[in-house]
């Protein structure tokens, strides 16, 4: 029998750098990871945007940072990282 569990969220998610149209985020592997991390998923969208699909980026388990690009100045974005 195989039992799969949802891994915990990555820890220490933080902004590494900001530019006018991009933001670099970083994170650490969950501790403890409760199994093998197979990928990270970065999800982002402009806040208060009723219509529109969020952007989803799948990254390999060796990744611990991602540069979110093509952001519009003067808007607020929600960014989440999942393992």
Secondary structure as the mmCIF struct_conf table of DSSP 4:
data_model
#
loop_
_struct_conf.conf_type_id
_struct_conf.id
_struct_conf.beg_label_comp_id
_struct_conf.beg_label_asym_id
_struct_conf.beg_label_seq_id
_struct_conf.end_label_comp_id
_struct_conf.end_label_asym_id
_struct_conf.end_label_seq_id
HELX_LH_PP_P HELX_LH_PP_P1 UNK A 6 UNK A 10
STRN STRN1 UNK A 11 UNK A 18
BEND BEND1 UNK A 20 UNK A 21
STRN STRN2 UNK A 23 UNK A 28
BEND BEND2 UNK A 31 UNK A 32
BEND BEND3 UNK A 34 UNK A 35
STRN STRN3 UNK A 39 UNK A 46
TURN_TY1_P TURN_TY1_P1 UNK A 47 UNK A 48
BEND BEND4 UNK A 50 UNK A 52
HELX_LH_PP_P HELX_LH_PP_P2 UNK A 53 UNK A 54
STRN STRN4 UNK A 55 UNK A 60
TURN_TY1_P TURN_TY1_P2 UNK A 61 UNK A 62
STRN STRN5 UNK A 65 UNK A 68
BEND BEND5 UNK A 70 UNK A 70
HELX_LH_PP_P HELX_LH_PP_P3 UNK A 71 UNK A 72
TURN_TY1_P TURN_TY1_P3 UNK A 73 UNK A 74
STRN STRN6 UNK A 77 UNK A 82
#
